[in-house]
Amino acid sequence: MDGSVRPRGRCPKCGGKWVEAIVGRSMDFVCPFGCLTRTSRYFIDARKWKAGRICSDTRGRVFQSYDHAYRQLETMRREVDNHTFDPSRWIPAKMREYRFGAEVGKWVEHLHGQRSHSYWVSVRNTMRRVLPVFEVEDVRDIRKAHLADFLAGLDGMLAPSSIKTMRDHLAAFFSWLGDREDIKEIPNLPAIEVPFRERGWITREAQIAIVERINPRHRLLFETLIGTGCRPGEIAALRVKHLCDGELLIEQAIDRTGKVKETKSGTVRYKCVAGVLYAKLQKHAEGKFPMDFLFTNRYGLPYRSSGMSTIWKEASDAAGIRIALYPGTRHSRASQKRAEMERQMRSELAAELGHSSPVITMKHYARPRRAVKEREGK
């Protein structure tokens, strides 16, 4: 039969070669010259299967008994009989290439030049939490059940949003392995439900109160954030040439490290700007070259979102309005427009129905769908 368990080295007393013999109830290798010694180092001779000499199991543990090596040999023989034998699953050097820890290292290195710095940091920190569980596992052996059990064990230890982030990063990692054809099947990870969290927003008057407490040198930057609802990184990446006939051309963004990249959605779009604000931007751009950044700090460099957040926080604290930069600008603008549209819709509907007040209209005709279903069930 192909494959065999063989001893390593010779007898330490007489230097004789080991001989296979029955010792007790199992096979082993002993010295034939009566030295009463037995070997403690073994290997599997798998040269006929193009796997060479294998001195350790799939977890990297050296064979220290005949039975230990023979159990793995039997598994290898079954794969050969079933025509499923893959040498890379048994050769230690090849197995290390497919271990979870090694593959994660390759993926994180790949992302460093492909994605934003913030995403790379998030992936790196997430995978550090996962590594202690799967580090020595072969990525080809990890199934949906293993990952689902791991994520379920985090319930109560981490917030649902953190578990969802970990799930998304694991899904992206195994998708990358699938694209490289390192694994044949990509595990279908379970969905993670994240409870809806109501975000705070402020009125236009509150935004003005905060902007008034910002240094005049930075004020136009934040007025543009409030007036357009764009992301901070997108406004920081604006150049003079992006001022186009009353609109802003949004085609780039700046990440936390100051690197210019594509927008979050990967699209290029035009953003309408109010006439008064656009006139201020044109005046601010006078004397600059088309490729110059529209907004620069005191060092002549474009702003970063971290610095913008610090300026906003100091002004919001001075105004007595505790709200972060993103919800105070982009989220608040969207919420203000939605509230305005709802007020207009209520007024138009009340006028159409002949009600004296929109309150009456909303009381009778804007009932939750759940209440309707409950009545239908009765």
VORO-824083 format. One record per residue (C-alpha): residue in three letters; residue number from 1; z, x, y negated. Coordinates in pm, whole numbers, plus 50000, padded with zeros to 5 digits. Each point is the difference from the previous one (the first is absolute). Layout:
N
rest->ALA, nr->NUM, up->Z, east->X, north->Y
...
end
This chain:
378
rest->MET, nr->1, up->50000, east->50000, north->50000
rest->ASP, nr->2, up->49913, east->50129, north->49652
rest->GLY, nr->3, up->50281, east->50129, north->49783
rest->SER, nr->4, up->50327, east->50155, north->50110
rest->VAL, nr->5, up->50344, east->50102, north->49882
rest->ARG, nr->6, up->50039, east->50376, north->49987
rest->PRO, nr->7, up->50291, east->50236, north->49914
rest->ARG, nr->8, up->49999, east->50235, north->49703
rest->GLY, nr->9, up->50090, east->50367, north->50039
rest->ARG, nr->10, up->50162, east->50168, north->50303
rest->CYS, nr->11, up->50344, east->50039, north->50156
rest->PRO, nr->12, up->50225, east->50173, north->49744
rest->LYS, nr->13, up->50185, east->50192, north->50277
rest->CYS, nr->14, up->49726, east->50143, north->50221
rest->GLY, nr->15, up->49684, east->49918, north->49811
rest->GLY, nr->16, up->49857, east->49805, north->50292
rest->LYS, nr->17, up->49765, east->49705, north->49969
rest->TRP, nr->18, up->50142, east->49650, north->50029
rest->VAL, nr->19, up->49926, east->49796, north->50311
rest->GLU, nr->20, up->49986, east->49621, north->50012
rest->ALA, nr->21, up->50263, east->49857, north->50237
rest->ILE, nr->22, up->50209, east->49691, north->50065
rest->VAL, nr->23, up->50340, east->50035, north->49835
rest->GLY, nr->24, up->50233, east->49713, north->50077
rest->ARG, nr->25, up->49792, east->49687, north->49969
rest->SER, nr->26, up->49730, east->50128, north->49768
rest->MET, nr->27, up->49750, east->50279, north->49960
rest->ASP, nr->28, up->50071, east->50312, north->49799
rest->PHE, nr->29, up->49911, east->50369, north->49974
rest->VAL, nr->30, up->50236, east->50262, north->50145
rest->CYS, nr->31, up->49999, east->50376, north->50059
rest->PRO, nr->32, up->49887, east->50075, north->50362
rest->PHE, nr->33, up->50203, east->50324, north->50021
rest->GLY, nr->34, up->50346, east->49839, north->50018
rest->CYS, nr->35, up->50098, east->50053, north->49638
rest->LEU, nr->36, up->50124, east->49639, north->49989
rest->THR, nr->37, up->49832, east->49950, north->49664
rest->ARG, nr->38, up->49785, east->49709, north->49885
rest->THR, nr->39, up->49764, east->49988, north->49706
rest->SER, nr->40, up->50083, east->49789, north->49694
rest->ARG, nr->41, up->49660, east->50020, north->49832
rest->TYR, nr->42, up->49699, east->49801, north->50111
rest->PHE, nr->43, up->49650, east->49909, north->49889
rest->ILE, nr->44, up->49726, east->49763, north->50111
rest->ASP, nr->45, up->49678, east->50164, north->50106
rest->ALA, nr->46, up->49738, east->49759, north->49858
rest->ARG, nr->47, up->49708, east->50238, north->49967
rest->LYS, nr->48, up->49777, east->49783, north->50217
rest->TRP, nr->49, up->50047, east->49723, north->49744
rest->LYS, nr->50, up->49923, east->50238, north->49710
rest->ALA, nr->51, up->50359, east->49976, north->49878
rest->GLY, nr->52, up->50109, east->50356, north->50090
rest->ARG, nr->53, up->50367, east->50079, north->50061
rest->ILE, nr->54, up->50242, east->49740, north->49871
rest->CYS, nr->55, up->50357, east->50123, north->49954
rest->SER, nr->56, up->50158, east->49702, north->49824
rest->ASP, nr->57, up->49996, east->49621, north->50007
rest->THR, nr->58, up->49856, east->49767, north->49736
rest->ARG, nr->59, up->50320, east->50028, north->49793
rest->GLY, nr->60, up->49986, east->50378, north->49992
rest->ARG, nr->61, up->50283, east->50056, north->50253
rest->VAL, nr->62, up->49944, east->50301, north->50227
rest->PHE, nr->63, up->49991, east->49922, north->50374
rest->GLN, nr->64, up->50337, east->50116, north->50136
rest->SER, nr->65, up->49984, east->49836, north->50341
rest->TYR, nr->66, up->49738, east->49940, north->50267
rest->ASP, nr->67, up->50049, east->49622, north->49984
rest->HIS, nr->68, up->49956, east->49997, north->49624
rest->ALA, nr->69, up->49659, east->50167, north->50027
rest->TYR, nr->70, up->49896, east->49802, north->50308
rest->ARG, nr->71, up->50060, east->49664, north->49831
rest->GLN, nr->72, up->49758, east->50093, north->49725
rest->LEU, nr->73, up->49752, east->50135, north->50254
rest->GLU, nr->74, up->49998, east->49664, north->50181
rest->THR, nr->75, up->49928, east->49819, north->49674
rest->MET, nr->76, up->49713, east->50236, north->49929
rest->ARG, nr->77, up->49859, east->49946, north->50349
rest->ARG, nr->78, up->50004, east->49622, north->49952
rest->GLU, nr->79, up->49799, east->50037, north->49680
rest->VAL, nr->80, up->49750, east->50224, north->50180
rest->ASP, nr->81, up->49964, east->49742, north->50279
rest->ASN, nr->82, up->49948, east->49722, north->49742
rest->HIS, nr->83, up->49749, east->50216, north->49805
rest->THR, nr->84, up->50214, east->49975, north->49686
rest->PHE, nr->85, up->50121, east->50360, north->49987
rest->ASP, nr->86, up->49994, east->50151, north->49649
rest->PRO, nr->87, up->50100, east->50371, north->49984
rest->SER, nr->88, up->50106, east->49964, north->49634
rest->ARG, nr->89, up->50288, east->49777, north->50114
rest->TRP, nr->90, up->50148, east->50275, north->50217
rest->ILE, nr->91, up->49913, east->50334, north->49840
rest->PRO, nr->92, up->50295, east->50083, north->49767
rest->ALA, nr->93, up->49779, east->50144, north->49725
rest->LYS, nr->94, up->49780, east->49690, north->50003
rest->MET, nr->95, up->50296, east->49764, north->50019
rest->ARG, nr->96, up->50150, east->50149, north->49685
rest->GLU, nr->97, up->49683, east->49909, north->49813
rest->TYR, nr->98, up->50048, east->49632, north->50085
rest->ARG, nr->99, up->50372, east->49977, north->49933
rest->PHE, nr->100, up->50102, east->49752, north->49733
rest->GLY, nr->101, up->50160, east->50265, north->49779
rest->ALA, nr->102, up->49693, east->50226, north->50006
rest->GLU, nr->103, up->49759, east->49714, north->49930
rest->VAL, nr->104, up->50215, east->49867, north->49715
rest->GLY, nr->105, up->49996, east->50346, north->49843
rest->LYS, nr->106, up->49619, east->50002, north->50011
rest->TRP, nr->107, up->49981, east->49651, north->49851
rest->VAL, nr->108, up->50239, east->50072, north->49713
rest->GLU, nr->109, up->49807, east->50318, north->49919
rest->HIS, nr->110, up->49674, east->49801, north->50007
rest->LEU, nr->111, up->50140, east->49741, north->49755
rest->HIS, nr->112, up->50116, east->50264, north->49754
rest->GLY, nr->113, up->49651, east->50047, north->49859
rest->GLN, nr->114, up->49866, east->49653, north->50074
rest->ARG, nr->115, up->50254, east->49757, north->49852
rest->SER, nr->116, up->50224, east->49983, north->49693
rest->HIS, nr->117, up->50310, east->50216, north->49979
rest->SER, nr->118, up->50232, east->49697, north->50002
rest->TYR, nr->119, up->49842, east->49864, north->50320
rest->TRP, nr->120, up->50019, east->50343, north->50162
rest->VAL, nr->121, up->50371, east->50030, north->49914
rest->SER, nr->122, up->50065, east->49650, north->50135
rest->VAL, nr->123, up->49824, east->50083, north->50330
rest->ARG, nr->124, up->50180, east->50331, north->50034
rest->ASN, nr->125, up->50343, east->49845, north->49945
rest->THR, nr->126, up->49925, east->49712, north->50237
rest->MET, nr->127, up->49880, east->50223, north->50282
rest->ARG, nr->128, up->50312, east->50215, north->49969
rest->ARG, nr->129, up->50199, east->49695, north->50106
rest->VAL, nr->130, up->49770, east->49929, north->50293
rest->LEU, nr->131, up->49974, east->50356, north->50134
rest->PRO, nr->132, up->50345, east->50016, north->50171
rest->VAL, nr->133, up->49898, east->49706, north->50219
rest->PHE, nr->134, up->49643, east->50092, north->50102
rest->GLU, nr->135, up->49967, east->50372, north->49916
rest->VAL, nr->136, up->49945, east->50130, north->50355
rest->GLU, nr->137, up->49813, east->49692, north->50127
rest->ASP, nr->138, up->49630, east->50016, north->50078
rest->VAL, nr->139, up->49817, east->49777, north->49752
rest->ARG, nr->140, up->49775, east->49881, north->50282
rest->ASP, nr->141, up->50301, east->49854, north->50180
rest->ILE, nr->142, up->50152, east->49811, north->49703
rest->ARG, nr->143, up->49940, east->49626, north->50031
rest->LYS, nr->144, up->50055, east->49696, north->49782
rest->ALA, nr->145, up->50324, east->49921, north->50184
rest->HIS, nr->146, up->50150, east->50340, north->49912
rest->LEU, nr->147, up->49921, east->49960, north->49631
rest->ALA, nr->148, up->50108, east->49634, north->49992
rest->ASP, nr->149, up->50338, east->50091, north->50155
rest->PHE, nr->150, up->50044, east->50280, north->49748
rest->LEU, nr->151, up->49926, east->49773, north->49703
rest->ALA, nr->152, up->50223, east->49724, north->50140
rest->GLY, nr->153, up->50285, east->50250, north->50024
rest->LEU, nr->154, up->49976, east->50062, north->49626
rest->ASP, nr->155, up->50081, east->49637, north->49918
rest->GLY, nr->156, up->50328, east->49996, north->49812
rest->MET, nr->157, up->49984, east->50373, north->49931
rest->LEU, nr->158, up->49713, east->49995, north->49749
rest->ALA, nr->159, up->49865, east->49739, north->49760
rest->PRO, nr->160, up->49705, east->49795, north->50131
rest->SER, nr->161, up->49774, east->50157, north->49738
rest->SER, nr->162, up->50091, east->50350, north->50126
rest->ILE, nr->163, up->49935, east->49897, north->50361
rest->LYS, nr->164, up->49662, east->49856, north->49897
rest->THR, nr->165, up->49910, east->50325, north->49823
rest->MET, nr->166, up->50091, east->50194, north->50315
rest->ARG, nr->167, up->49792, east->49761, north->50210
rest->ASP, nr->168, up->49699, east->50038, north->49769
rest->HIS, nr->169, up->50021, east->50380, north->50009
rest->LEU, nr->170, up->50024, east->50003, north->50380
rest->ALA, nr->171, up->49698, east->49769, north->50019
rest->ALA, nr->172, up->49804, east->50232, north->49769
rest->PHE, nr->173, up->50101, east->50302, north->50209
rest->PHE, nr->174, up->49883, east->49848, north->50330
rest->SER, nr->175, up->49682, east->49877, north->49833
rest->TRP, nr->176, up->49932, east->50360, north->49896
rest->LEU, nr->177, up->50058, east->50114, north->50358
rest->GLY, nr->178, up->49755, east->49733, north->50117
rest->ASP, nr->179, up->49734, east->50119, north->49754
rest->ARG, nr->180, up->50041, east->50354, north->50136
rest->GLU, nr->181, up->49977, east->49861, north->50355
rest->ASP, nr->182, up->50333, east->50161, north->50089
rest->ILE, nr->183, up->50110, east->49665, north->50141
rest->LYS, nr->184, up->49787, east->49740, north->50175
rest->GLU, nr->185, up->50181, east->49691, north->49873
rest->ILE, nr->186, up->50174, east->49943, north->49666
rest->PRO, nr->187, up->50337, east->49819, north->50043
rest->ASN, nr->188, up->50006, east->49662, north->49828
rest->LEU, nr->189, up->50329, east->50015, north->49813
rest->PRO, nr->190, up->50197, east->49679, north->49935
rest->ALA, nr->191, up->49999, east->49848, north->49652
rest->ILE, nr->192, up->50315, east->50040, north->49789
rest->GLU, nr->193, up->50104, east->49704, north->49786
rest->VAL, nr->194, up->50135, east->50100, north->49659
rest->PRO, nr->195, up->50194, east->49732, north->49808
rest->PHE, nr->196, up->49846, east->49914, north->49665
rest->ARG, nr->197, up->50188, east->50156, north->49710
rest->GLU, nr->198, up->49969, east->49843, north->49658
rest->ARG, nr->199, up->49908, east->50260, north->49740
rest->GLY, nr->200, up->50136, east->49980, north->49651
rest->TRP, nr->201, up->49775, east->49986, north->49696
rest->ILE, nr->202, up->50046, east->49983, north->49625
rest->THR, nr->203, up->49834, east->49813, north->49717
rest->ARG, nr->204, up->49762, east->50139, north->49745
rest->GLU, nr->205, up->50279, east->50003, north->49742
rest->ALA, nr->206, up->50219, east->50213, north->50227
rest->GLN, nr->207, up->49713, east->50244, north->50055
rest->ILE, nr->208, up->49956, east->50035, north->49624
rest->ALA, nr->209, up->50374, east->50064, north->49961
rest->ILE, nr->210, up->49976, east->50288, north->50251
rest->VAL, nr->211, up->49684, east->50150, north->49849
rest->GLU, nr->212, up->50159, east->50002, north->49654
rest->ARG, nr->213, up->50265, east->50239, north->50136
rest->ILE, nr->214, up->49745, east->50243, north->50141
rest->ASN, nr->215, up->49911, east->50310, north->49800
rest->PRO, nr->216, up->49688, east->49922, north->49788
rest->ARG, nr->217, up->49823, east->50294, north->50166
rest->HIS, nr->218, up->50005, east->49818, north->50336
rest->ARG, nr->219, up->49986, east->49643, north->49875
rest->LEU, nr->220, up->49624, east->49936, north->50027
rest->LEU, nr->221, up->50006, east->50107, north->50365
rest->PHE, nr->222, up->50251, east->49729, north->50087
rest->GLU, nr->223, up->49827, east->49743, north->49782
rest->THR, nr->224, up->49689, east->50064, north->50210
rest->LEU, nr->225, up->50199, east->49957, north->50321
rest->ILE, nr->226, up->50137, east->49667, north->49879
rest->GLY, nr->227, up->49672, east->49878, north->49855
rest->THR, nr->228, up->49786, east->50076, north->50306
rest->GLY, nr->229, up->50235, east->49967, north->50297
rest->CYS, nr->230, up->49850, east->50313, north->50154
rest->ARG, nr->231, up->50198, east->50237, north->50219
rest->PRO, nr->232, up->50172, east->50291, north->49819
rest->GLY, nr->233, up->49795, east->50259, north->50189
rest->GLU, nr->234, up->49676, east->49829, north->49898
rest->ILE, nr->235, up->50088, east->50000, north->49629
rest->ALA, nr->236, up->50114, east->50364, north->50020
rest->ALA, nr->237, up->49657, east->50098, north->50140
rest->LEU, nr->238, up->49801, east->49838, north->49718
rest->ARG, nr->239, up->49763, east->50231, north->49814
rest->VAL, nr->240, up->49834, east->49941, north->49664
rest->LYS, nr->241, up->49669, east->49917, north->50170
rest->HIS, nr->242, up->50169, east->49707, north->50178
rest->LEU, nr->243, up->50008, east->49801, north->49674
rest->CYS, nr->244, up->49693, east->49777, north->50039
rest->ASP, nr->245, up->49917, east->49717, north->49757
rest->GLY, nr->246, up->50338, east->49829, north->49994
rest->GLU, nr->247, up->50079, east->50082, north->50362
rest->LEU, nr->248, up->50169, east->50275, north->50199
rest->LEU, nr->249, up->49822, east->50157, north->50296
rest->ILE, nr->250, up->50258, east->50040, north->50276
rest->GLU, nr->251, up->49866, east->50244, north->50259
rest->GLN, nr->252, up->50277, east->50256, north->50058
rest->ALA, nr->253, up->50377, east->50034, north->50018
rest->ILE, nr->254, up->50256, east->50280, north->49982
rest->ASP, nr->255, up->50267, east->50036, north->50268
rest->ARG, nr->256, up->50355, east->50129, north->49958
rest->THR, nr->257, up->49893, east->50363, north->50030
rest->GLY, nr->258, up->49742, east->49970, north->49723
rest->LYS, nr->259, up->49702, east->49998, north->50238
rest->VAL, nr->260, up->49704, east->49783, north->49901
rest->LYS, nr->261, up->49892, east->49770, north->50282
rest->GLU, nr->262, up->49816, east->49672, north->50055
rest->THR, nr->263, up->50169, east->49670, north->49920
rest->LYS, nr->264, up->50235, east->49839, north->50251
rest->SER, nr->265, up->49737, east->49742, north->50100
rest->GLY, nr->266, up->49724, east->50261, north->49999
rest->THR, nr->267, up->49791, east->49792, north->49759
rest->VAL, nr->268, up->49859, east->50047, north->49651
rest->ARG, nr->269, up->50048, east->49714, north->49755
rest->TYR, nr->270, up->49985, east->49910, north->49632
rest->LYS, nr->271, up->50311, east->49864, north->49829
rest->CYS, nr->272, up->49972, east->49781, north->49688
rest->VAL, nr->273, up->50223, east->50105, north->49711
rest->ALA, nr->274, up->50115, east->49793, north->49705
rest->GLY, nr->275, up->49821, east->50084, north->49672
rest->VAL, nr->276, up->50309, east->50128, north->49820
rest->LEU, nr->277, up->50102, east->50226, north->50288
rest->TYR, nr->278, up->49646, east->50131, north->50048
rest->ALA, nr->279, up->49980, east->50091, north->49630
rest->LYS, nr->280, up->50322, east->50201, north->50035
rest->LEU, nr->281, up->49858, east->50180, north->50304
rest->GLN, nr->282, up->49679, east->50087, north->49816
rest->LYS, nr->283, up->50195, east->50140, north->49705
rest->HIS, nr->284, up->50223, east->50196, north->50241
rest->ALA, nr->285, up->49688, east->50152, north->50165
rest->GLU, nr->286, up->49847, east->50126, north->49673
rest->GLY, nr->287, up->49934, east->50373, north->50001
rest->LYS, nr->288, up->50019, east->50032, north->50379
rest->PHE, nr->289, up->49726, east->50092, north->50243
rest->PRO, nr->290, up->49874, east->49744, north->50254
rest->MET, nr->291, up->50164, east->50182, north->50294
rest->ASP, nr->292, up->50337, east->50038, north->49826
rest->PHE, nr->293, up->50286, east->49792, north->50136
rest->LEU, nr->294, up->50072, east->49706, north->49774
rest->PHE, nr->295, up->50377, east->50041, north->50025
rest->THR, nr->296, up->50165, east->50341, north->50027
rest->ASN, nr->297, up->50360, east->50119, north->49981
rest->ARG, nr->298, up->50130, east->50269, north->49765
rest->TYR, nr->299, up->49857, east->50268, north->50229
rest->GLY, nr->300, up->49651, east->49855, north->49978
rest->LEU, nr->301, up->50009, east->49878, north->50362
rest->PRO, nr->302, up->49955, east->49644, north->50128
rest->TYR, nr->303, up->50313, east->49795, north->50057
rest->ARG, nr->304, up->50147, east->49953, north->50347
rest->SER, nr->305, up->50152, east->49677, north->50123
rest->SER, nr->306, up->50343, east->50165, north->50038
rest->GLY, nr->307, up->50004, east->50105, north->49634
rest->MET, nr->308, up->49877, east->49659, north->49889
rest->SER, nr->309, up->50276, east->49833, north->50201
rest->THR, nr->310, up->50262, east->50220, north->49834
rest->ILE, nr->311, up->49876, east->49913, north->49649
rest->TRP, nr->312, up->49994, east->49629, north->50087
rest->LYS, nr->313, up->50348, east->50005, north->50153
rest->GLU, nr->314, up->50157, east->50161, north->49695
rest->ALA, nr->315, up->49838, east->49740, north->49772
rest->SER, nr->316, up->50089, east->49706, north->50225
rest->ASP, nr->317, up->50361, east->50115, north->50021
rest->ALA, nr->318, up->50011, east->50030, north->49619
rest->ALA, nr->319, up->49865, east->49645, north->49973
rest->GLY, nr->320, up->50254, east->49871, north->50253
rest->ILE, nr->321, up->49725, east->49887, north->50239
rest->ARG, nr->322, up->50037, east->50164, north->50342
rest->ILE, nr->323, up->49656, east->49996, north->50164
rest->ALA, nr->324, up->49782, east->50274, north->50148
rest->LEU, nr->325, up->49660, east->50104, north->49868
rest->TYR, nr->326, up->49775, east->49831, north->50258
rest->PRO, nr->327, up->50165, east->49654, north->49999
rest->GLY, nr->328, up->50050, east->50024, north->49624
rest->THR, nr->329, up->49629, east->50055, north->49931
rest->ARG, nr->330, up->49749, east->49913, north->50274
rest->HIS, nr->331, up->50213, east->49744, north->50186
rest->SER, nr->332, up->50123, east->49837, north->49681
rest->ARG, nr->333, up->49646, east->49961, north->49863
rest->ALA, nr->334, up->49886, east->49827, north->50318
rest->SER, nr->335, up->50308, east->49776, north->50001
rest->GLN, nr->336, up->49952, east->49912, north->49633
rest->LYS, nr->337, up->49637, east->49899, north->50057
rest->ARG, nr->338, up->50092, east->49792, north->50305
rest->ALA, nr->339, up->50277, east->49821, north->49811
rest->GLU, nr->340, up->49757, east->49931, north->49715
rest->MET, nr->341, up->49740, east->49860, north->50241
rest->GLU, nr->342, up->50260, east->49777, north->50166
rest->ARG, nr->343, up->50115, east->49863, north->49663
rest->GLN, nr->344, up->49642, east->49927, north->49903
rest->MET, nr->345, up->49930, east->49835, north->50335
rest->ARG, nr->346, up->50307, east->49776, north->49970
rest->SER, nr->347, up->49905, east->49893, north->49648
rest->GLU, nr->348, up->49639, east->49923, north->50098
rest->LEU, nr->349, up->50109, east->49804, north->50308
rest->ALA, nr->350, up->50256, east->49800, north->49802
rest->ALA, nr->351, up->49735, east->49911, north->49740
rest->GLU, nr->352, up->49756, east->49898, north->50274
rest->LEU, nr->353, up->50256, east->49769, north->50163
rest->GLY, nr->354, up->50126, east->49863, north->49669
rest->HIS, nr->355, up->50356, east->50125, north->50041
rest->SER, nr->356, up->50212, east->50057, north->49695
rest->SER, nr->357, up->50141, east->50324, north->50136
rest->PRO, nr->358, up->49884, east->50263, north->50253
rest->VAL, nr->359, up->50348, east->49980, north->50154
rest->ILE, nr->360, up->49920, east->49655, north->50136
rest->THR, nr->361, up->49674, east->50125, north->50148
rest->MET, nr->362, up->50162, east->50292, north->50178
rest->LYS, nr->363, up->50284, east->49781, north->50127
rest->HIS, nr->364, up->49770, east->49751, north->50170
rest->TYR, nr->365, up->49693, east->50200, north->50099
rest->ALA, nr->366, up->50106, east->50363, north->50057
rest->ARG, nr->367, up->50223, east->49944, north->50298
rest->PRO, nr->368, up->50026, east->50276, north->50262
rest->ARG, nr->369, up->49770, east->49955, north->50295
rest->ARG, nr->370, up->50302, east->50023, north->50232
rest->ALA, nr->371, up->50145, east->49676, north->49865
rest->VAL, nr->372, up->49672, east->49822, north->50071
rest->LYS, nr->373, up->49999, east->50124, north->50361
rest->GLU, nr->374, up->50357, east->49883, north->50051
rest->ARG, nr->375, up->49907, east->49649, north->49885
rest->GLU, nr->376, up->49692, east->50000, north->50221
rest->GLY, nr->377, up->50220, east->50095, north->50297
rest->LYS, nr->378, up->50227, east->49702, north->49936
end
